[in-house]
């Protein structure tokens, strides 16, 4: 049987051939979910690289191309995140249904504890991804603000106030100091579009992962109940 690397090994008893056969389809689904999670992680890493490129380019055309690539990858991440969420919810339902197949697989049985442990590990891993996305969103916004500060300083020789930076963000980078500098205004607008597009996608992702956090809490309570029930059982039961 496959290694239970996805979650903590809380299994006390031994799993027999019948148990392994029951778990085979379960682990096939687990492998698919893990692959989707790996794809999401790789997309996020690529987004970080693309963001680094946006900081170094001065070409509006290149910036627009990078923005389009980032938006495209964010759409891919959103699609995969929703698929992962649906698969995890389906996996949780199958765990409940499996308990009703036979007394061998009842709640608290070795098979049930294995399923719960692995599923819980996957959900927690997705929750960690949620936190990574939140960090990424905050980082992109901070980078955008710092970039505006640098460009303002280069144009005026003065450090802008936080209030002015907020105004530049809300107005797309168009303030009096940039009047008549069409290229600079265009660059600021492109950078703002990039940040806004990314933030919008990340907010959608955050909602997906917030829904998963509810699953994590529910799964954790179920695990606690199972452990308590197992502890109450007499040896040999």
N, C-alpha and C positions, 0 to 999 in steps of 0.2 A: 504493500500500500504506500501511497505517497507520503512523504514527510510532512508533518503538520507545521510547516514553517510559517504559515500565515498567522497563527495565533499561539498562545501559551499552551503547553502540553499539560492539561489538567486531567487527562485520562488515567484512571486508576486500574481498571480491569484490562484484560487482553481482548483484542478484536479478532474474532474468528473469521473463517472464509466467507460465511454468510454475511457478516457485518461488512466486510470489505467490498463484497459485491453490491450491497446496498449503498455504500458510499462512493462507488466508482463514478456514477453520473454526477454526484454532488461535486466531486473533485474536478471533473471535466469543466463544470460551470465555474468553479473557483479559478481554474487556470485561465479561462477566458476573461474573467473580471480582472485578474492580476495583469494580464497583457494590456487591457484597456488602460489601467492605471499607469502602467509603464509608458504607454504612448502619451498620456497626458503629461507626465513628468518630463518627457523629452521635448514636448511642445513648449512647455514653460521655460525650459532651459534655452531653447531656440529664441523664444521671445525676449529673454534677457540679453542674448547676444545682439538681436536686432535693435533693442533699445540702446545698447552701447554704440551701435553704428549711427543712430540718429543724433547722438551727442557730438559726434566728430564731423558730420557732414555740414557743409555750408550751402549745398545746392538744394534749392526748393524742389527741383525735379526728382532728385535722389530721395529727398525726405518724403515726398509724396509716395514714391514707390515703396519705401520702407514701411510707411504707414499702412498702405494697402496690404502688404505682406503680413504685418502684425494683425490687422483686422481679420484677414483670412484665417490665420492660425488661431485667433481667438474664437472664431466661429467653429473651427474644428474641435477646439477644447470644449466648448459648450456642448456640442453634439455628443462627444464622448462622455462628458460628465453626466449628461442626462441618461445615456445608455447604462452607465455604471450604476446610477441611482436605481433605475428600473430593474436591473439584474439583481441588485442586492435586496430590493424589496421582494422580488420573486423568490430569491434564495431563502429569505426569512419565512415566507409563506410555505415553501416546500418543507422547511424544517418542522413546522407545525403539523403539516399533513403527514409527514413521515412517522410522527409519533403515534398516529392512529392506525398505521398499517398492521402492526403486531405488538404484542406485549414486549417483545425483544427490543423494540425501538421506542418504548414509552419514554415519557419525560423523565430525565435523570439517568437513563440507560447509557452505557458506554458510547453507543452510536450517537445518541442525542447530545451528550456532552461534547463529543468530537465536533459535531455539526455546529453547535452553539459557539464553541471556542474559536473555530476557524472563521465563522461568519462575523463574530465580534471583532476578530483581528482585522478583517477586511474593512469593516465599517470604521474602526478606529484609524486605519491607514487613510481612508478617505477623509476623515475629519482632519488629519494632519495636512492633507493636501489643501483642504479648505483654509487652514491657517497660512499655508504658503501663498495662496492666492491673495489673501488679505494683505500680507506683507508686500507682495508684488504690487498690488494696487496703490498702497500707501507710498511705496518707493517711486513709482512712476510719477505720482503727483508731486512728490518732493523734488524729483529731478527736473520736472517742468518748471517749478518755481525757481529753483537754483539757476536754471538756464536763462530765465527771464531776468533775473538779477544781474547775471554776467553781461547779457546783451545791453541792459540799461546802463550799467557802469561803463561799458566800452563806448557807449554813445554819448554819455554825459560827464563821466569822470566822478559821478556821485553815486553813493549807495542808496538804493530805493528803500522806502519804508514797506513794511508788510502790507499796509493798507493800499499802497500804490500797486504792489504786485497782485493783490487780490483784484484790484480794479482792472489791471491788464488782462488777467485771466478771464474775468467776466465779460470784458469788451473785446476779447480775441486778440489782445496784444496791441490794440490801437490806442495810444495816448498821445498827448500833444508833442511830447519830446521826439516821437517818431514821425511826426507830420512831414510829408514830402519824401519820406524814405520808403517807397513802395516795396522794394525788395525785402527790406527788414520786416515790414508789416505783413507781407505775404508769408515770409518764413514763420513768423510768430503765429499766424493763423493756421498754417499747416501743422505746426507743433501742437497747437491747441486741439485741432481736429484729431490728431493721433492720440493724445491723452484722453480726450472725451470718449473716443471710440473704445479705447481699452478699458476705461473706467466703467462704461456702460456694460461691456461684456463681463467684466469682473464682478459687477454687482449682480448680474444674472447668475453667474457661477456661485457667488456667495449665497444666494437664495437656495440654489440646489443643494449646497453643502450644509446649509442651515437645516434643511429638511432631514438630511442624513444625521445631523447631530441629535435630532429627536429619536431616531432609530438607535443611536449609540446609547442614549440614556435608557431607553426601553430594554435594549438587549442586556445592558449591565444589570438592571433590576432582575431580569429573568435569570441571568447567570447566578446572582446572589441567592435567589430562591432555590435554584437547583442544588447549589452547593450546600445550603442549609438542609434541604430535604435529604440529600445523600448522607449528610453527617448524622441525621436522625435514624437512618436505616441501620438495622442490626446486620452484622457480618453474615453472609450467606443468603441474605434475602434477595 
